[in-house]
């Protein structure tokens, strides 16, 4: 198997509803990534594009082919990936395998979404399509409701008073907002830096006990990364970022995950694969972009990824152990909660952030000093799809 | 290979307040809702059984922001119930004020009935859903 490097990255600003089409958004991110790689669009052998809901957002299916043609990758094979919020990470992982196999030497992977354009009602309906349509949606499950139920289950399982847990979750939000406020690509750039525990707890209730500030926003945006074989990467850049570990696992309806909940078993298996492949342990990770669609999701993820003991992640956030300068810097981009969550693009956005952190290129206020190893963590549905990737400096 | 129990039969039974599941003939695990293969060991060697509908609440939430087409239903309580025989199923809790439920709901025993979700333009028709009420 060949070594595979990220040689260039691109990303649109993540935002609320806007007027650029999905094809245009992806082309913007991809062209930036290709230019940064010192390549031309015609050099790209294949495209791997995450897109969860384009059919409903714009009435556009098969977005990958249109995006390929739009950005100048004429006649290149272009695949669309749908794994809910993990779509782009699935795309990057598959792109990795095609390059690792030696079949392609240069590909682009990423994703695009216009979730915000749908508005709250339709976005809530369509996101619920990633729960079980026959056995769970009839009861009116929504995405915030899944994580709201996991919050109550978490409090009960680890015997943490709900008010205490809610305060710990507010700390997650505050940390994410702090970093997102100085990330120009973030949806909440320049916003929410003065958030307090009281304001988080006092914002309107979406699903008990989750308030608006426990939830990530709906977002439009795109992200893309160029992957190349080691041989090609060395010619293109002095700072190749190698993908050294990958993992992916799936799971069924939320109710059938009962042997492990509030732990997400698919994440434990996926991250184990990635750690084993890279030959590292959780304590070797300098920064982690993890799937904080809701504040509770950060705690659940950080525990399953091996950073903190079960039931203890909230304390870690309170002590700053999950921030820059702590045990592991979690979501220095602002994460889904502040950077935004254009679901089909989110995983590629995580790779974008980790690559730039390892290259030492982000804003000084949120740069993880001397970062060498980064982990991405992307969750689709209510634990139905989990993807993890480990990236390391190649210089 | 035919599945031993399909959604359609499960749904029709639920409308009669009967909860169907599958018992694995290899490992004895109970699977519900229905699947081709046992959720524990993956064997398709399962037989249809009728499950007891008694259970206890494992978690809950009150939903204040509904999906498009279901705005008029809020606020409503979603629960995940652990059935006496082990499986967890999702449903709604009725008969209590959605705005006043607390963590004390967890562990409470419930009885199961059903209501029909008529479906919308995205769902291929109607589905019955479990409606729970506090027991005793």
Interface residues (C-beta under 8 A of the other chain):
Chain A: X120 X121 X122 X124 X125 X128 X129 X132 X133 X134 X135 X136 X137 X138 X139 X140 X141 X142 X144 X145 X148 X149 X150 X151 X152 X153 X155 X156 X162 X204 X205 X206 X207 X208 X209 X210 X252 X253 X254 X255 X256 X258
Chain B: X7 X11 X31 X33 X35 X39 X58 X59 X60 X61 X62 X63 X64 X65 X66 X67 X68 X69 X70 X71 X73 X76 X78 X80 X82 X87 X88 X89 X90 X91 X92 X101 X103 X106 X117 X120 X122 X123 X127 X128 X129 X130
